[in-house]
Amino acid sequence: MKKVNDIFGKELKVLNIGLEQFYEDLKSQDIKAIQMDWRPPAGGDSEAADLLAALLG
């Protein structure tokens, strides 16, 4: 098993699923990053998500 310090000695590559500002901050520091445009199902409405899940089986 590798030590944690060995991991940090390598080039950082980030997949950001969240605030786009975090992605922008990484890019401004020349860190390789990809921004994933993800939103919770049904806009975060748990009742609507349950209904959608029931419809989809």
Secondary structure, DSSP 8 states (H G I E B T S, - for coil): ---HHHHHTS--EEEE-S-HHHHHHHHHTT-EEEE-----GGGG-HHHHHHHHHHH-
